[in-house]
Amino acid sequence: MNDIKNINLGGYPFAIDMQAHHALEDYLDTIEDHFSRSQGNQEIVSDIESRIAEIFKDRQKPLEVVSLKDVHEAIAIMGTPEEFGASSYDAEDYDDIPKSEWVFGKKLMREPEDKVLGGVCSGLSAYFGVEDPIWVRLIMAGLIFGMGVGFGLYIILWIAMPEAQTASDRLAMRGEDINIENIGKEMESGIETFTESMHRFGEKMTEFGDKMSRK
């Protein structure tokens, strides 16, 4: 009989057998080591842990103990260390884990990083594959000023659509695979975008300060 351990993963409590716990622990250690030199490494690891927790929740029955099979299925979905460019502590642990064929669906969410008001139009743009959200904004503006129904529709969508808060959310919004490779890329891309925005803001503030000092 295998011992059971209670853990907290991604904010959710799970009962997991010790064999599965050792496999999960080694996998998460590999992930943490791989992203240790990346910007926002703690956020990346936290997002990955949350995604694994969601997989366990989606695939488990109530009061069921997480097994080694469950851990291997989660790894197949998220990607083995070789698939996201990491060196595992024991590569043999992942030899028998096939690539998952689980298909992810799109989620309709608001995009807070590209918004004018609530991020509704940019979220709709991502969901329907419209490259530039300006076209969705123009359609919404036409509904508001032309037919008069757009404002109420926008408010309803704003309330109904959850905000994309994590890298996993943004991937789900676009219908992309929520695996370790994509989470890492999405998080690092978001940090680079934020850094560039702050740099531009700093330059604008410097220009404003120079103008004020010359008056």
Secondary structure, DSSP 8 states (H G I E B T S, - for coil): ---EEEEEETTEEEEEEHHHHHHHHHHHHHHHHHTTTSTTHHHHHHHHHHHHHHHHHHH--TT--B-HHHHHHHHHHH--GGGGT---S-GGGGTT-------------B-TTS-SSSSHHHHHHHHHT-S-THHHHHHHHHIIIIIS-HHHHHHHHHHHS-B--SHHHHHHHHT---SHHHHHHHHHHHHHHHHHHHHHHHHHHHHHHHHHHH-
